[in-house]
Amino acid sequence: MEESKVEMTYCVTGATGYIGSWLVKSLLQRGCRVHATVRDPAKCLHLLSLAGGDERLMLFKADLHHEGSFDEAVKGCDGVFHVAASMEFSVPEKENVGNYVRSRIVDPAIKGTLNLLNACLNAKSVKRVVLTSSISTMTAKDDAGNWLPIVDESCRTPIDRVWNTKPNGWVYVLTKLLTEEAAFQFAKEKGIDLVSVITTTVAGPFLTPMVPLSVQVLLSPITGVKMSSKQAQITTKQGSRALALSKYSSSILE
Ligand SMILES: NC(=O)c1ccc[n+]([C@@H]2O[C@H](COP(=O)([O-])OP(=O)(O)OC[C@H]3O[C@@H](n4cnc5c(N)ncnc54)[C@H](OP(=O)(O)O)[C@@H]3O)[C@@H](O)[C@H]2O)c1
C-alpha cells in the first residue's frame, strides 16, 4: 500500500485505548491529520509524544454518552474510525437482568454510536465511517450446532441465541451486535457509507500507560488471573494496521 500523498484527515474515537492509540500512530505515520477523541485529557499524554503529533494531531474531548459530543471532532474529517466503546459490562445479580442490560448497557451504547453517526452526517465532509466490531460476534457453528468449514462475515451469532443462551461474555456480544445493527439501519436511512471491521482479539506492545484488557486476557494463563475471551494470535500493531489498511477502509485512505 502506497503512503498517502494528500493529507487526509481522520477522526479516531477512543484514542486513549489500546487499538485507538495504535491507530492514531499508524495514521500519523502515513502522513494523515488525526482528530483523536478522548474522555479524559490526562490519559492522552502518550498520544502527544507520537511522531507527527505536534503538527498533525488534534485532541477533542468527547463522550459517547453526551449528545453532540463528537460534532467538533468530526468536522472537516474525510473518514471516521469509531473505536471507542464502554468496556463496563458488569451486571448485578438481579431478577430482571434482561431489562437492566437493555436499558443500562445496550441502549446507551446504541445512543452513543448514533450520536457519532449524526455528527458525521452533519459534518458533510465524512466519506466513510468504520465501526470496530468483534470476532466475538461471530459463530463457528450452524443452528444445529455443527462446526462450519469456513467462518466469514455471514456467520454472525443470531441475537436471539445470545439472549437465550447467555454465553460467556454475552453482554459484550449483545451490545456489539445490537449497536452494529442500529448503526447500519441508521446509515442506510441517512445514506452514510458505513463499514464494520471484525477485529480479532489483539495483543502485543501497547502505547497506553495501563496494560490493556485484551492483553490481560491473553496473559491470563500465565498470570493466573481469571478472564474470559476468545484468544487469537495477532499483534496489536497488525490489528491497528488491519483496521487502517483493510480493503473496506483503504479507499478512504488513498
Ligand atoms: N482489544 C481487542 O482484542 C478487541 C477485539 C475485538 C474488538 N475490539 C473492539 O475494539 C475497540 C477498542 O478496543 P480496545 O481493546 O482498544 O479497548 P480499550 O483499550 O478499553 O479502549 C476503549 C476506548 O473507548 C473509550 N471509551 C469508553 N467509554 C467511552 C465513552 N462513554 N465515550 C467515549 N469513549 C469511551 C475509552 O476511553 P477511556 O480511556 O477514557 O476509558 C478508550 O479510549 C472496542 O470497540 C472493542 O470492542 C477490541
The ligand as an SDF file (V2000), in Angstrom:
LIG
                    3D

 48 52  0  0  0  0  0  0  0  0999 V2000
   -8.7600   -5.3960   22.0320 N   0  0  0  0  0  0  0  0  0  0  0  0
   -9.3010   -6.4030   21.3990 C   0  0  0  0  0  0  0  0  0  0  0  0
   -8.7530   -7.5100   21.3870 O   0  0  0  0  0  0  0  0  0  0  0  0
  -10.5740   -6.2050   20.6310 C   0  0  0  0  0  0  0  0  0  0  0  0
  -11.0880   -7.2820   19.8800 C   0  0  0  0  0  0  0  0  0  0  0  0
  -12.2480   -7.0750   19.1470 C   0  0  0  0  0  0  0  0  0  0  0  0
  -12.8690   -5.8470   19.1440 C   0  0  0  0  0  0  0  0  0  0  0  0
  -12.3610   -4.8370   19.9100 N   0  0  0  0  0  0  0  0  0  0  0  0
  -13.0620   -3.5600   19.8660 C   0  0  0  0  0  0  0  0  0  0  0  0
  -12.1180   -2.5510   19.5920 O   0  0  0  0  0  0  0  0  0  0  0  0
  -12.4610   -1.3530   20.2610 C   0  0  0  0  0  0  0  0  0  0  0  0
  -11.3120   -0.8780   21.1240 C   0  0  0  0  0  0  0  0  0  0  0  0
  -10.9150   -1.9140   21.9960 O   0  0  0  0  0  0  0  0  0  0  0  0
   -9.6530   -1.7420   22.9420 P   0  0  0  0  0  0  0  0  0  0  0  0
   -9.1800   -3.0800   23.3180 O   0  0  0  0  0  0  0  0  0  0  0  0
   -8.6970   -0.7600   22.3550 O   0  0  0  0  0  0  0  0  0  0  0  0
  -10.3670   -1.1240   24.2340 O   0  0  0  0  0  0  0  0  0  0  0  0
   -9.8360   -0.0790   25.3090 P   0  0  0  0  0  0  0  0  0  0  0  0
   -8.3610   -0.0750   25.3990 O   0  0  0  0  0  0  0  0  0  0  0  0
  -10.6090   -0.3520   26.5610 O   0  0  0  0  0  0  0  0  0  0  0  0
  -10.3080    1.2990   24.6820 O   0  0  0  0  0  0  0  0  0  0  0  0
  -11.6260    1.7050   24.7230 C   0  0  0  0  0  0  0  0  0  0  0  0
  -11.6610    3.1660   24.3860 C   0  0  0  0  0  0  0  0  0  0  0  0
  -13.0230    3.5950   24.3970 O   0  0  0  0  0  0  0  0  0  0  0  0
  -13.1070    4.7530   25.2080 C   0  0  0  0  0  0  0  0  0  0  0  0
  -14.4270    4.8760   25.8220 N   0  0  0  0  0  0  0  0  0  0  0  0
  -15.0220    4.0470   26.7120 C   0  0  0  0  0  0  0  0  0  0  0  0
  -16.2310    4.5180   27.0470 N   0  0  0  0  0  0  0  0  0  0  0  0
  -16.3890    5.6720   26.3540 C   0  0  0  0  0  0  0  0  0  0  0  0
  -17.4230    6.6450   26.2930 C   0  0  0  0  0  0  0  0  0  0  0  0
  -18.5490    6.5520   27.0200 N   0  0  0  0  0  0  0  0  0  0  0  0
  -17.2540    7.7120   25.4800 N   0  0  0  0  0  0  0  0  0  0  0  0
  -16.1180    7.8510   24.7350 C   0  0  0  0  0  0  0  0  0  0  0  0
  -15.1080    6.9760   24.7610 N   0  0  0  0  0  0  0  0  0  0  0  0
  -15.2410    5.9040   25.5640 C   0  0  0  0  0  0  0  0  0  0  0  0
  -12.0240    4.5670   26.2690 C   0  0  0  0  0  0  0  0  0  0  0  0
  -11.7390    5.8030   26.8610 O   0  0  0  0  0  0  0  0  0  0  0  0
  -11.0550    5.8920   28.3320 P   0  0  0  0  0  0  0  0  0  0  0  0
   -9.5790    5.7030   28.0780 O   0  0  0  0  0  0  0  0  0  0  0  0
  -11.3990    7.2370   28.7910 O   0  0  0  0  0  0  0  0  0  0  0  0
  -11.6420    4.7820   29.1460 O   0  0  0  0  0  0  0  0  0  0  0  0
  -10.9140    4.0360   25.3950 C   0  0  0  0  0  0  0  0  0  0  0  0
  -10.2670    5.0800   24.7270 O   0  0  0  0  0  0  0  0  0  0  0  0
  -13.7200   -1.6620   21.0470 C   0  0  0  0  0  0  0  0  0  0  0  0
  -14.8210   -1.2710   20.2710 O   0  0  0  0  0  0  0  0  0  0  0  0
  -13.6900   -3.1690   21.1980 C   0  0  0  0  0  0  0  0  0  0  0  0
  -14.9810   -3.7040   21.3340 O   0  0  0  0  0  0  0  0  0  0  0  0
  -11.2360   -4.9960   20.6530 C   0  0  0  0  0  0  0  0  0  0  0  0
  1  2  1  0
  2  3  2  0
  2  4  1  0
  4  5  1  0
  4 48  2  0
  5  6  2  0
  6  7  1  0
  7  8  2  0
  8  9  1  0
  8 48  1  0
  9 10  1  0
  9 46  1  0
 10 11  1  0
 11 12  1  0
 11 44  1  0
 12 13  1  0
 13 14  1  0
 14 15  2  0
 14 16  1  0
 14 17  1  0
 17 18  1  0
 18 19  2  0
 18 20  1  0
 18 21  1  0
 21 22  1  0
 22 23  1  0
 23 24  1  0
 23 42  1  0
 24 25  1  0
 25 26  1  0
 25 36  1  0
 26 27  1  0
 26 35  1  0
 27 28  2  0
 28 29  1  0
 29 30  1  0
 29 35  2  0
 30 31  1  0
 30 32  2  0
 32 33  1  0
 33 34  2  0
 34 35  1  0
 36 37  1  0
 36 42  1  0
 37 38  1  0
 38 39  2  0
 38 40  1  0
 38 41  1  0
 42 43  1  0
 44 45  1  0
 44 46  1  0
 46 47  1  0
M  CHG  2   8   1  16  -1
M  END
$$$$
